[in-house]
Amino acid sequence: MTSEATGENDPEHGLYGITVAADLVGMGVQNLRLYEARGLLRPSRTAGGTRRYSDNDLVRLRRIGQLLDEGLNLAGIEKVLGLETKVRKLESAARRRPR
């Protein structure tokens, strides 16, 4: 099976268990569970229900950590992340639009 077939090069593919993901981003496991419960991220799940975090999830967790360090609470972080997503979508649409 190739790495493409397994999704190993896909930044959305869940690769890491919760303990490994928490270690990679320097957060506690309980924090990751809290952020998921608050809707700040949605890791994939195995057929058995085990969380699997992707490289994109790790990027998002690091961004959450930065915003926490800047003094935002989880409600503020939710708004900031939502706005950042909207900006990326608008920028992408603007790049595709013919001039």
VENLINRA-V593359 format. One record per pair of residues at least 12 apart in sequence whose C-alpha atoms are under 6 Angstrom apart, sorted by sequence separation. I is the first residue (numbers start at 0). GAP is how many residues later the second one is. D is the distance in Angstrom with one decimal. If there is no record, write none. Layout:
# VENLINRA-V593359
i=I gap=GAP d=D
i=I gap=GAP d=D
This chain:
# VENLINRA-V593359
i=13 gap=30 d=5.8
i=16 gap=35 d=5.1
i=15 gap=36 d=5.2
i=14 gap=37 d=5.7
i=15 gap=37 d=4.9
i=13 gap=38 d=4.5
i=14 gap=38 d=5.7
i=13 gap=39 d=4.5
i=14 gap=39 d=5.5
i=13 gap=40 d=4.0
i=12 gap=41 d=5.2
i=11 gap=42 d=5.3
i=10 gap=43 d=6.0
i=10 gap=44 d=5.0
i=11 gap=44 d=5.8
i=10 gap=45 d=5.4
